[in-house]
Amino acid sequence: MRTEGKKKAGFYPTPVEVADLIADFIRRPLMSDGIRLLDPCCGEGEALGLLASRLGVKETFGVELDQNRAKQAAHVLKQVISGSFESMKSVWKGFSFLFLNPPYDYDEETKRLEYQFLVKLTPYLQTGGLLVYLIVQKHLNKETARYLASHFEDIEVRRFPGPHFERFKQVLIFAKKREGAFRSPESERTLEQILRLSPDELPELRKPDYPVYELVSGAQNFAFYSESVHPETALSEVRSNGLYQEGRVTDILFPLSRPKIKPLTPLRKGHLAMLISAGYLNNALLEHKGRRLLIKGRCVKEQVKFEEVRNDSEVVIERDVIKTTIKGLFLDTGKLINIE
C-alpha cells in the first residue's frame, strides 16, 4: 500500500460522482420491506448515504475501523459499528445490497485484502442481492475472478469515469449473487481478461438508459451488532438506554439533596471521625467567624506489630488496624492541617 494509504488505514473514499452513477443502475421495488444496504468500509458514510437517499432506503448499515470516521458515519447511516469488519455479526443473507470498497493491501498470509473482504462478506448478501465491488484493475487476479464467477451472475465491469480512473486505475463490478456456487469457466476467463485490457478497451461508467438491477429483500429475523464493544460505545448506550434513564435509579445514585439526619444522642468525637472518614461528610464546608474549612477523611488499613510474652519468650504479632485520617483545608489561607 502507498504511504498515503497507510496513514489513512487504506481508506480511499468513493468519489461522489461515482456513487451517483452507481445509483442510476439500481432500482428499489415498490414493496421495499426488508431492503437493507451494507458498507463494511463505510468511511464517513457519504457514499452509502448518497445511494440510500437516491433509492429511498432507510435501512443503512456500516462498519468503519477508524473511530473518528465511524462517529461521522453514525450521523448519516442508521447503524454503524466502530471496529473491524470481522467483529461484525449479522444474519446470513440479511442484506439486499453490498457496497464493497475494501482496503488495497495484503494481509499477513499474503492474500489480498480485497479478496478476503469479498469471501467473508458474500454470505451476508441475499440470493439475488446486488454486489458493487470497487477494485484496482491490476488486483483483479485469477483467484478473485474465480470466486466472483462461481458465486455471482449478471456480472458487469466498468472503469471509473475520466480523471478518477487515472488516479488509482479502479474498476467497478456489478454482480447478482447466485443461489449456491458452481464453476463458470467462461465467466472466469472474461474477468481475467479485464486485467490485461487497456483503459480504452474498458467500458466507462456512464449513466444507463434505465436501471439494470432491482434490489431484493434481505432475510427476516435480522440482527446487526459487534462482538466486541468499544468503551465509548458502551458508555453512550448506557447513557441513552441504560438504567441512567430510570428516574428512581438516578435519584438513588445522584440525589438532588441529602436528607438532614438528627442523631438521637450527641455524637462523640469517634463517631464524627468515622462519618468523615467513611466519606459521608467529604467536602463538607465548615464556617466559623469568617473562616472556611474544607474537610475530607479516609480510612486506611495498616499493619501494626505488637510484642507479647508467651511461654517465657517474646513473640512479635502483626495485626491489621484501620487508621482514620482527617484533613482540613483553610480556604482563606490555603493551609492544610491534620485533624486528630
C-alpha positions in Angstrom: 0.0 0.0 0.0 1.2 3.5 -0.6 2.4 5.6 2.3 -0.6 7.9 1.9 -2.9 4.9 2.1 -1.3 3.5 5.2 -1.7 6.8 7.0 -5.4 6.6 6.2 -5.6 2.8 7.1 -6.1 2.0 3.4 -9.1 4.4 3.1 -9.9 5.8 -0.3 -13.4 7.3 -0.2 -15.7 6.7 -3.2 -16.0 9.8 -5.3 -19.5 11.4 -5.1 -19.7 11.4 -8.9 -19.1 7.6 -8.9 -21.6 6.9 -6.2 -24.2 9.0 -8.0 -23.7 7.0 -11.2 -24.0 3.7 -9.3 -27.4 4.8 -8.1 -28.6 5.1 -11.7 -28.0 1.4 -12.2 -30.3 0.4 -9.3 -34.0 0.5 -8.6 -35.9 -0.2 -5.5 -39.0 -2.4 -5.7 -42.4 -1.0 -4.8 -42.7 -3.4 -1.9 -39.5 -2.4 -0.2 -39.8 -4.1 3.2 -36.5 -5.7 4.2 -34.4 -3.7 1.8 -31.0 -3.2 3.6 -27.8 -1.7 2.4 -24.3 -2.6 3.9 -21.0 -0.9 3.5 -18.3 -2.7 5.6 -15.7 0.0 4.9 -18.1 2.9 5.1 -15.7 5.7 6.0 -17.8 8.7 6.9 -20.9 7.1 5.3 -21.0 9.6 2.4 -21.2 7.0 -0.4 -23.8 4.7 1.1 -25.8 7.7 2.4 -26.0 9.1 -1.1 -27.1 5.8 -2.5 -29.7 5.3 0.1 -31.0 8.8 -0.4 -31.3 8.3 -4.2 -33.0 4.9 -3.7 -35.3 6.0 -0.9 -33.9 3.3 1.5 -33.7 4.0 5.3 -32.1 0.7 6.4 -28.4 1.5 6.0 -25.6 -0.2 7.9 -21.9 0.4 8.0 -18.6 -0.8 9.6 -15.6 1.5 10.0 -12.2 0.8 11.6 -11.3 4.4 12.2 -13.1 5.7 15.3 -13.4 9.3 14.1 -14.8 8.4 10.7 -17.2 6.0 12.4 -18.6 8.8 14.5 -19.2 10.9 11.4 -20.9 7.9 9.6 -23.2 7.4 12.6 -24.8 10.7 11.7 -25.5 9.6 8.2 -26.3 5.8 8.4 -28.9 4.1 10.6 -26.3 1.9 12.5 -22.5 1.9 12.4 -20.1 -0.5 14.1 -16.8 1.1 15.1 -14.2 -1.6 14.6 -13.0 -4.3 12.2 -15.5 -5.8 9.7 -14.5 -9.2 11.3 -16.2 -8.1 14.5 -19.5 -7.6 12.7 -22.2 -10.1 13.5 -25.4 -10.4 11.4 -27.7 -13.0 9.8 -26.7 -14.7 6.6 -28.5 -13.3 3.5 -29.6 -10.4 5.7 -28.7 -7.7 3.2 -30.1 -6.7 -0.2 -27.0 -4.7 -1.3 -23.3 -5.0 -0.5 -21.2 -2.0 -1.3 -17.6 -3.2 -1.1 -14.7 -0.7 -1.4 -12.1 -2.6 0.7 -8.5 -1.5 1.6 -6.0 -2.1 -1.1 -3.3 -4.1 0.7 -2.1 -7.6 1.7 -2.7 -9.4 5.0 -0.2 -11.5 6.9 -0.9 -14.6 4.7 0.0 -12.6 1.6 -3.6 -12.7 0.5 -5.1 -9.5 -1.0 -7.5 -7.8 1.4 -9.9 -7.1 -1.4 -10.3 -10.9 -1.8 -10.6 -11.6 1.9 -13.4 -9.0 2.3 -15.2 -10.4 -0.7 -15.1 -14.0 0.5 -16.0 -13.2 4.2 -18.9 -10.8 3.4 -20.6 -12.6 0.5 -22.6 -14.9 2.8 -24.4 -11.9 4.3 -25.8 -10.9 0.9 -29.2 -12.3 0.0 -29.6 -14.6 -3.0 -30.3 -12.3 -5.9 -28.8 -9.4 -3.9 -26.5 -6.9 -5.6 -22.8 -6.6 -5.1 -21.0 -3.4 -6.1 -17.3 -4.2 -5.9 -14.6 -1.5 -6.3 -11.1 -2.8 -7.0 -7.9 -1.7 -8.7 -7.8 -3.2 -12.2 -4.5 -5.0 -11.7 -5.7 -6.6 -8.4 -8.5 -8.4 -10.2 -6.4 -11.7 -10.1 -7.3 -15.2 -11.1 -8.4 -16.1 -7.5 -10.8 -13.2 -7.2 -12.1 -13.8 -10.8 -12.8 -17.4 -10.0 -14.7 -16.5 -6.8 -16.8 -13.9 -8.5 -17.7 -16.1 -11.4 -18.7 -19.1 -9.2 -20.8 -17.1 -6.7 -22.3 -14.3 -8.9 -24.1 -13.8 -12.2 -25.1 -10.9 -14.5 -21.6 -9.5 -14.0 -20.8 -6.1 -15.5 -17.5 -4.3 -15.3 -16.9 -0.6 -15.7 -13.9 1.6 -15.2 -14.1 4.8 -13.1 -15.0 7.8 -15.3 -12.5 10.3 -16.5 -9.8 11.5 -14.1 -11.0 9.2 -11.3 -9.6 6.2 -13.3 -6.3 7.9 -14.0 -5.6 8.3 -10.3 -5.9 4.7 -9.0 -6.9 2.6 -12.1 -10.1 1.4 -10.3 -12.8 -0.6 -11.9 -16.3 -1.2 -10.6 -18.1 -4.6 -10.8 -21.8 -5.1 -10.6 -22.9 -8.7 -9.9 -26.0 -10.5 -8.6 -25.5 -13.3 -6.0 -26.3 -16.8 -7.2 -28.3 -19.5 -5.5 -25.4 -21.7 -4.5 -21.9 -21.7 -6.1 -20.5 -23.5 -9.1 -17.7 -23.1 -11.6 -18.2 -20.9 -14.6 -15.0 -21.2 -16.7 -16.3 -18.7 -19.3 -17.0 -16.0 -16.7 -13.6 -16.7 -15.1 -11.8 -16.1 -18.4 -13.8 -13.0 -19.1 -12.9 -11.5 -15.7 -9.3 -12.5 -16.0 -9.1 -10.7 -19.4 -10.1 -7.5 -17.8 -6.7 -7.4 -16.0 -5.0 -7.2 -19.4 -7.3 -4.7 -21.1 -6.1 -1.2 -21.8 -8.1 1.8 -20.4 -9.6 2.4 -23.9 -10.9 -1.1 -24.0 -12.6 -1.0 -20.7 -16.2 0.4 -20.8 -16.5 3.6 -18.8 -19.1 4.0 -16.0 -21.8 6.1 -17.6 -25.5 6.8 -16.8 -27.5 3.9 -18.2 -30.8 4.4 -20.2 -32.7 2.7 -17.4 -31.9 0.9 -14.1 -30.4 -2.5 -14.6 -30.5 -4.1 -11.2 -33.5 -4.4 -8.8 -32.9 -4.9 -5.1 -34.4 -7.8 -3.3 -35.4 -8.1 0.4 -33.0 -9.5 2.9 -33.7 -12.4 5.3 -36.1 -11.9 8.2 -35.1 -12.1 11.9 -32.5 -9.5 11.1 -29.7 -8.6 13.6 -26.6 -6.4 13.3 -24.1 -5.9 16.1 -20.4 -6.1 17.0 -19.0 -9.0 19.0 -16.6 -6.5 20.7 -17.8 -3.4 22.3 -15.8 -0.2 22.3 -15.8 1.6 25.8 -17.1 4.8 24.3 -19.9 3.0 22.5 -20.9 1.2 25.7 -20.9 4.4 27.7 -23.1 6.1 25.0 -25.6 3.1 25.2 -25.7 3.3 28.9 -26.4 7.0 28.9 -29.2 6.7 26.3 -30.8 3.3 27.1 -29.5 2.1 30.4 -30.6 2.4 34.0 -29.5 6.0 33.9 -32.8 6.7 32.2 -34.7 5.4 35.2 -35.6 8.2 37.5 -35.7 6.0 40.5 -32.1 4.8 39.9 -30.7 8.3 39.3 -32.4 9.6 42.4 -30.6 7.0 44.4 -27.2 7.4 42.8 -27.3 11.2 42.4 -29.8 12.7 44.9 -30.6 16.3 44.4 -30.3 16.9 48.1 -29.2 14.9 51.1 -31.8 14.4 53.9 -30.9 16.0 57.2 -30.4 13.5 59.9 -30.6 14.3 63.6 -29.0 11.7 65.8 -30.8 10.5 68.9 -27.9 11.4 71.2 -25.0 13.8 70.7 -22.2 12.3 68.6 -18.8 11.6 70.2 -15.6 12.6 68.5 -15.1 9.0 67.4 -18.5 8.9 65.7 -17.7 12.1 63.9 -14.3 10.8 62.8 -16.0 7.6 61.4 -18.6 9.6 59.5 -15.9 11.9 58.0 -13.5 9.1 57.1 -16.3 7.0 55.6 -16.9 9.8 53.1 -20.3 10.9 54.3 -19.1 14.4 55.1 -16.4 14.6 52.4 -16.0 18.1 51.0 -18.1 19.5 53.8 -17.5 23.2 54.3 -17.4 24.4 57.8 -17.7 28.2 58.5 -16.9 29.9 61.8 -16.2 33.6 62.4 -15.4 34.3 58.7 -13.1 31.3 58.3 -13.9 28.5 56.0 -12.6 24.9 56.5 -13.0 22.2 53.9 -12.7 18.7 55.3 -12.0 15.3 53.9 -11.4 11.9 55.5 -10.4 8.4 54.7 -9.7 5.0 56.3 -6.5 3.1 55.6 -5.7 -0.4 56.7 -2.2 -0.7 58.2 -0.3 -3.5 59.8 0.9 -2.9 63.4 3.4 -5.0 65.3 2.8 -6.0 68.9 5.3 -7.7 71.2 3.9 -10.3 73.6 5.5 -12.6 76.1 4.4 -16.2 75.7 5.9 -19.2 77.5 8.8 -17.0 78.8 9.6 -15.8 75.3 8.8 -12.7 73.3 6.6 -13.0 70.3 6.0 -10.4 67.6 2.4 -10.3 66.4 1.2 -8.4 63.3 -2.4 -7.2 63.3 -4.5 -5.2 60.8 -5.6 -1.9 62.2 -7.9 0.6 60.5 -6.4 4.1 60.7 -8.6 7.1 60.3 -7.2 10.2 58.9 -9.0 13.6 58.5 -7.5 16.6 56.7 -8.7 20.1 56.6 -8.0 22.9 54.2 -8.4 26.5 55.2 -9.8 28.1 52.0 -8.8 31.6 53.0 -5.1 30.9 53.7 -4.6 27.6 51.8 -3.2 26.0 55.0 -3.5 22.2 55.2 -3.9 20.6 58.6 -4.3 17.1 60.0 -7.3 16.7 62.4 -6.6 14.3 65.2 
